[in-house]
Amino acid sequence: MSADELLAVTPEKVALRAGLKLPLTEEQRETVAEAISDAFGDVAAYLGKPPLPVTLVQRGARGDGRGGWRLAFDPVIEVLSAVAETGPDGELTGLYTITYRAGLNPAENPVYGKALTRYVRAAAAAAPEVRRVVQRDAPDTRLIKAASVEGQSVTYEDAGGGAAGSGAAGAPPSLDSLKRWKRRGVNQEPGITPHPLEITWRWPWP
């Protein structure tokens, strides 16, 4: 299942939030999609773990002594394959190449999914490159700068200002809205250690 199916964070939804009209041009869609990918990357760096289920390949992995593996990312969803590695002489090294799926799963935690969706949509819509496109292609767009709790008082800014998590009333959520899912220092799941192994993965955005 792709990220847009899990979260409904599509370039079209973000573009509408930012003030662009549909249908998007190819350039607009690429710009918004890149902003979404960047927002997911910021979340991953903040949380210290994949914010969505992703498939990873880790080389040089060792067993944890309890029938599992010492893997760099958690939470581990499933191990897809474990291939023994050999050295230049063809001898087994005792290390393995592990293909596995890991990451937080919004489909299983709706509270997390809602918080992640709100942040990624807001951060992508407020991204400087998206706001420049809005300024150029929709210069009359009025973006909310602040709003009262009741919504009776609203002030606006032009398309060039503001940012996600600015702290103003009515401002988009900040990364701190996801802090309950953040990795807590050295308190990691048993058998999972962040050591310098070769990891390959790809975000679900072009």
Protein Blocks (a to p, Z undefined) as FASTA:
>chain_A
ZZklmnopafklmmmmnopacdddfklmmmmmmmmmmmmmmmmmmnopafbdcddddehi
acehnopacdfbdcdfbdfbdcddddfkopaehiacddddedddfklmmklmmmmmmmmm
mmmmmpmklmmmmmmmmmmbccdfbdcfkopaccdddfkggcehklpghiacdfklmmmm
pcehjlccehiacdddddddddfbZZ
